[in-house]
Amino acid sequence: MGAMLRRSALVLEVPEAEAAVGCHRDVLDASARLGVPAHITVLFPFVPPAQIDAMVVAELQGIFAGTAAFDFRLTRTAWFGDEVLWLAPEDSQPFRMLTKLVHAAFPAFPPYEGQFDDVVPHLTVADGCDLADMQAAERAIEQHLPLRGLARKVSLMAQIDDSGTWTRHTTFPLAEPGRS
């Protein structure tokens, strides 16, 4: 068997959600067990880890340094079919803008490999698990909504070995509000 395809992703970590979703994600979202924190994806898949160099990092630093940090609220649960339970931001535009900026700079890496006409910003809670378990998680999480957050940095996460584990490669701070 050949080596695993190693990937990278740009994510906006949402530590403010961990208390509400962490225990559910640990059981119902395989990416959590592989080291991915609660997050909203900016761009996946991104540059393969072996190709991330100083030029890629510098380009990302420029993009994010010119983008102001922003407050957001996760206000409701939602579903992709009955396969994926997720939290929806009240205003998806700031997240969409981050994706648009990065994709414009790295056009060879369309969001989700171009699978979807509309890339919906979301925080995945459960993916591909027993529906009753996901519904129970949804009821528990709804008690914590809305969740408030501050988008202050974007993390470049990468799989650096064949274990599938994700590690934080680089973190890029967003500009202080009013300084972008």
Secondary structure, 3 states (H helix, E strand, C coil): CCCCCCCEEEEEECHHHHHHHHHHHHHHCHHHHCCCCCEEEEECCCCCHHHCCHHHHHHHHHHHHCCECEEEEEEEEEEECCCEEEEEECCCHHHHHHHHHHHHHCCCCCHHHHCCCCCCCCEEEEECCCHHHHHHHHHHHHCCCCEEEEECEEEEEEECCCCCCEEEEEEEECECCCCC
